[in-house]
Amino acid sequence: MKRSSFFVAGVVIAGLGLAGCAPAADPTPASDASASVASANPQPSGSSQALPPTLVSPGDLDGRDVSVVVGTALVIAAPDGTDAEWTGTTADRTIAEFSAGGASEGATFHPGFIARGMGTTEATLTGPEGKEIAFRISVVAP
């Protein structure tokens, strides 16, 4: 009798232990199952995807009108080793603003212009040898 009591007690304890390891029941009704899968695996929308920057050689800018999508950047493909030596200005920094290049925290960044708001602004870029390049930046919608 003692042996069967220990056996029953062991089975009950094992059953309770396994019940604690079972996954919790999903409170989502079967009709909402597709909604919970969709929210667990969100799909990218056209408006939430990052757009690439516009990459331009300094020689291609002189006197040109360059279109850049708002929220992206116009990146200057400066010759190797000269990234930190370029400077730039814009007439309206609410439309586009110069961002200096150079080394930072183990990485090297190209100089460029950040497209802040829609519109058009005059811009200048000055190279390491002092040559000034004048051009226009038009910031447009995506």
BELNORVEN-V707265 format. One record per pair of residues at least 12 apart in sequence whose C-alpha atoms are under 10 Angstrom apart, sorted by the first residue. I is the first residue (numbers start at 1). J is the second residue. Records with the same first field share a line. If there is no record, write none. Layout:
BEGIN
I: J  J
END
This chain:
BEGIN
46: 142
47: 142
50: 71  72
51: 69  70  71  72  73  142
52: 69  71  72  73  74
53: 68  69  71  72  73  74  75  112  113  114  115
54: 66  67  68  69  72  73  74  75  76  77  112  113
55: 68  73  74  75  76  77  110  112
56: 74  75  76  77  78  112
57: 75  76  77  78  79
58: 75  76  77  78  79  86  125  126  127  133
59: 76  77  78  133
60: 76  133  135
61: 76  123  124  125  133  134  135  136  137
62: 124  125  132  133  134  135  136
63: 123  124  133  134  135  136
64: 133  134  135  136  137
65: 120  121  122  123  134  135  136  137  138
66: 120  135  136  137  138  139
67: 115  119  120  136  137  138  139  140  141
68: 96  113  114  115  118  120  137  138  139  140  141  142
69: 114  115  116  117  118  138  139  140  141  142
70: 95  96  114  115  116  117  118  119  138  139  140  141  142
71: 96  114  115  116  117  118  139  140  141  142
72: 113  114  115  116  139  142
73: 96  97  98  99  111  112  113  114  115  116  139
74: 96  97  98  99  110  111  112  113  114  115  137  139
75: 98  99  101  109  110  111  112  113  114
76: 101  109  110  111  112  113  125
77: 110  111  112
78: 101  109  110  111  112  127  128
79: 110
80: 108  110
81: 102  103  108  110
82: 101  102  110  111  127  128
83: 100  101  102  103  108  109  110  111  112  127  128
84: 100  101  102  103  108  109  110  111  127  128
85: 100  101  102  111  126  127  128  129  130
86: 99  100  101  102  110  111  112  125  126  127  128  129  130  132
87: 99  100  101  111  112  124  125  126  127  128  130  132
88: 100  111  112  113  123  124  125  126  127  132  133  134
89: 113  122  123  124  125  126  134
90: 113  120  121  122  123  124  125  134  135  136  137
91: 120  121  122  123  124  136
92: 117  119  120  121  122  123
93: 113  114  115  116  117  121  123
94: 114  115  116  117  118  119  121
95: 113  114  115  116  117  118  119  120  121  122  137  138  139  140
96: 112  113  114  115  116  117  118  119  120  121  122  123  137  138  139
97: 112  113  114  115  116  117  121  123
98: 111  112  113  114  115  123  124  125
99: 111  112  113  114
100: 112  113
111: 125
112: 125
113: 125  137
114: 139
115: 137  138  139  140
116: 139
117: 138  139  140  141
118: 138  139  140  141
119: 137  138  139  140  141
120: 136  137  138  139  140
121: 135  136  137  138  139
122: 134  135  136  137  138
123: 135  136  137
124: 136  137
END
